[in-house]
Amino acid sequence: MNGKIVLLGNAGSGKTSIILRYVSDSVMESYSPTLGASYISKDVSIDGQSLKLSIWDTAGSENYRSLTPMYYRNADAAIIVYDVTDTQSFNSVRSWLNDINEVTQINTIMICANKIDLIESRAVETCEGSELAEYLGLLYGETSAKNGTGVKHIFESIIRHMLQGQLVERNERSGSGEVQVLNKQETNGCCA
């Protein structure tokens, strides 16, 4: 089985670093912005199912933003990444979601808060991100590409939802009728 995951978000949010941490468990020592898009493949096995992933890294710079929609056509899942130290990055999440919805229908979408290791500089709290995800009906996760926290978890979570979505789709085509609600995240109401 094949799957395509696309990462979106403002420049500097850490999309490339998250991908490198997941695929090769390495850290970027120097930062070089993504131009257009790039992708990397990874074979994964989750819950006894094998999957060949295509993970697409899109440019977050405004200069390339008009090009990114062509890269997330036919995607099975999307991860919208924001930098917890940058409120503008967080405020752009809805804009990235609108870009997706204008071009294609992706059923599995996650909002990912990155750079959680920068505790002293954090400007967007966990509850803000999780409440936005809940409001929008999306998955939510937090990562630190620098130390690896949460990176494997967000990919495994989104892959499971992709696989579940494919199972639901097959059941609907076969007339099974059993459909589970996907893409809901509970929050603890910490921002109330």
C-alpha positions as CSV (number, residue, x, y, z in Angstrom):
1,M,0.0,0.0,0.0
2,N,1.2,3.6,-0.7
3,G,0.5,6.8,1.2
4,K,1.3,10.4,0.7
5,I,1.7,12.8,3.6
6,V,2.4,16.5,2.9
7,L,3.8,19.0,5.5
8,L,2.7,22.6,5.3
9,G,3.3,25.7,7.4
10,N,5.2,29.0,7.6
11,A,8.9,29.2,6.7
12,G,11.0,28.3,9.7
13,S,8.4,26.2,11.5
14,G,10.6,23.1,11.3
15,K,8.9,21.0,8.6
16,T,12.1,19.8,7.1
17,S,13.6,19.1,10.5
18,I,10.6,17.0,11.5
19,I,10.9,14.9,8.4
20,L,14.6,14.4,8.8
21,R,14.1,13.4,12.4
22,Y,11.4,10.9,11.5
23,V,13.1,9.4,8.4
24,S,16.8,9.3,9.5
25,D,16.7,10.3,13.2
26,S,19.0,13.1,12.5
27,V,19.0,16.8,13.2
28,M,19.7,19.7,10.8
29,E,22.8,21.6,12.0
30,S,22.3,24.5,9.6
31,Y,19.0,25.8,8.2
32,S,18.4,26.1,4.5
33,P,14.8,27.0,3.4
34,T,12.9,24.6,1.1
35,L,12.5,25.9,-2.4
36,G,9.2,24.7,-3.9
37,A,9.0,21.2,-2.5
38,S,10.9,18.0,-1.9
39,Y,9.9,14.5,-0.9
40,I,11.4,11.5,0.7
41,S,10.1,7.9,0.8
42,K,10.0,5.6,3.9
43,D,8.8,2.1,4.3
44,V,6.8,1.7,7.5
45,S,4.9,-1.1,9.2
46,I,2.2,-0.2,11.7
47,D,-0.2,-2.6,13.3
48,G,0.9,-5.4,10.9
49,Q,0.3,-3.3,7.8
50,S,3.1,-2.3,5.5
51,L,3.0,1.1,3.8
52,K,5.4,2.9,1.5
53,L,5.1,6.6,2.5
54,S,5.9,9.6,0.3
55,I,6.5,12.5,2.7
56,W,6.4,15.9,1.0
57,D,8.1,18.9,2.4
58,T,6.6,22.2,1.0
59,A,8.1,25.7,1.1
60,G,6.6,28.0,3.6
61,S,7.9,31.2,2.2
62,E,5.3,33.6,0.6
63,N,7.5,33.6,-2.5
64,Y,6.7,29.9,-3.2
65,R,3.2,29.7,-1.6
66,S,1.4,29.8,-4.9
67,L,3.3,26.7,-6.0
68,T,2.6,24.5,-3.0
69,P,-1.0,23.5,-3.8
70,M,0.2,21.3,-6.7
71,Y,2.2,19.3,-4.2
72,Y,-0.7,18.3,-2.0
73,R,-3.0,17.1,-4.6
74,N,-3.7,13.4,-4.1
75,A,-2.3,13.5,-0.6
76,D,-3.8,11.1,1.9
77,A,-2.9,13.2,4.9
78,A,-1.5,16.6,5.8
79,I,0.4,18.0,8.8
80,I,0.2,21.7,9.3
81,V,3.2,22.7,11.3
82,Y,3.6,25.8,13.4
83,D,6.4,27.1,15.7
84,V,5.3,27.4,19.3
85,T,7.6,30.4,19.7
86,D,6.0,32.3,16.8
87,T,2.4,33.4,17.2
88,Q,2.2,34.4,13.5
89,S,3.1,30.9,12.5
90,F,0.2,29.6,14.7
91,N,-2.2,32.3,13.3
92,S,-1.4,31.0,9.8
93,V,-2.8,27.5,10.5
94,R,-6.3,28.4,9.2
95,S,-4.8,29.9,6.1
96,W,-2.9,26.7,5.3
97,L,-6.1,24.7,5.9
98,N,-8.0,26.9,3.5
99,D,-5.3,26.4,0.9
100,I,-5.8,22.6,1.3
101,N,-9.5,22.8,1.1
102,E,-9.4,25.0,-2.1
103,V,-7.4,22.4,-4.0
104,T,-8.3,18.9,-2.6
105,Q,-10.2,16.9,0.0
106,I,-7.8,15.4,2.6
107,N,-9.6,13.5,5.3
108,T,-6.7,13.2,7.7
109,I,-5.2,16.5,8.8
110,M,-3.1,17.2,11.9
111,I,-2.0,20.4,13.5
112,C,1.5,20.0,14.8
113,A,3.1,22.3,17.3
114,N,6.9,22.2,16.9
115,K,9.9,23.4,18.9
116,I,8.3,22.5,22.3
117,D,11.9,22.1,23.6
118,L,12.1,26.0,23.6
119,I,10.1,26.2,26.9
120,E,11.3,29.7,27.8
121,S,10.4,31.2,24.4
122,R,7.0,29.5,24.1
123,A,4.4,31.9,22.9
124,V,1.6,29.5,22.0
125,E,0.4,27.1,24.7
126,T,-0.6,23.5,24.2
127,C,-4.2,24.3,25.0
128,E,-4.4,26.9,22.3
129,G,-3.3,24.5,19.6
130,S,-5.3,21.6,20.9
131,E,-8.5,23.7,21.2
132,L,-8.0,25.0,17.6
133,A,-7.6,21.4,16.4
134,E,-10.7,20.3,18.2
135,Y,-12.7,23.3,16.9
136,L,-11.6,22.5,13.3
137,G,-12.1,18.7,13.8
138,L,-8.4,17.9,13.2
139,L,-5.8,15.8,15.0
140,Y,-3.3,17.5,17.2
141,G,0.3,16.7,18.2
142,E,3.4,18.4,19.6
143,T,7.0,17.8,18.6
144,S,10.6,18.8,19.1
145,A,12.5,18.0,15.9
146,K,15.7,19.0,17.8
147,N,15.4,16.3,20.5
148,G,12.9,14.0,18.8
149,T,10.0,14.3,21.3
150,G,6.7,13.4,19.7
151,V,8.0,13.0,16.1
152,K,7.5,9.3,15.8
153,H,4.2,9.6,17.6
154,I,2.7,12.2,15.2
155,F,3.6,10.1,12.1
156,E,2.3,6.9,13.6
157,S,-0.9,8.6,14.7
158,I,-1.6,10.1,11.3
159,I,-0.7,6.8,9.5
160,R,-3.1,4.9,11.7
161,H,-5.8,7.4,10.8
162,M,-4.9,7.2,7.1
163,L,-5.2,3.4,7.3
164,Q,-8.5,3.6,9.2
165,G,-9.8,6.0,6.6
166,Q,-8.9,3.6,3.8
167,L,-10.6,0.8,5.7
168,V,-13.8,2.9,6.2
169,E,-13.7,3.8,2.5
170,R,-13.5,0.1,1.6
171,N,-16.3,-0.8,4.0
172,E,-18.5,1.9,2.5
173,R,-17.9,0.6,-1.0
174,S,-18.6,-2.9,0.1
175,G,-21.8,-1.8,1.9
176,S,-20.6,-2.5,5.5
177,G,-22.0,0.8,6.7
178,E,-19.8,0.8,9.8
179,V,-18.2,4.2,9.9
180,Q,-16.1,5.6,12.7
181,V,-15.7,9.3,13.5
182,L,-12.2,10.3,12.7
183,N,-10.1,13.4,13.4
184,K,-11.5,14.4,16.8
185,Q,-9.2,15.4,19.6
186,E,-10.2,15.9,23.2
187,T,-8.8,18.8,25.2
188,N,-8.5,19.5,28.8
189,G,-9.9,23.1,28.5
190,C,-6.7,24.6,29.9
191,C,-7.3,27.9,28.1
192,A,-10.8,28.5,29.5
